[in-house]
Amino acid sequence: MEVTDLPHVNAALNATAAVALTIGYASIRRGHVRRHLACMVVGLLASVAFLSSYLVYHFHVGSVPYTGDGLLRMVYFPILASHVVLAAFVPPMALLTVYLAARRRFTRHRSIARWTLPLWMYVSVTGIMVCRDGKEKIMRKRKS
């Protein structure tokens, strides 16, 4: 695997997190606590793996400018901006939500999770959408 493969890995990790969060939410709504717990752990691990992969990728590639134009460009940047801002809030919110569940403070856990889940889901789904491939930039770096 090369660094150029990481945007696809990142998209897959975000998709994994989104699916795990969706199944986890559906599970707890049906009263399946163990399945909920397992899915949320998978979602958390996928998000941690994503963040690690994302940091490795951007350490090697740096910033990758968006080259699209027209309507796509007008849609891409607002999604990217909201994704970046909300992505800063998700890790501490997710950790607080997990902490409250681990402490068996389920009333508080639910009240925080009602905010954490939709933000985390949004960040995971938009993370797939804003995935950028910097293969050209890496190839230029290798030649110089």
Helices and strands as residue ranges (DSSP letters): G 3-5, H 6-29, H 33-61, H 70-102, H 106-129, H 135-143
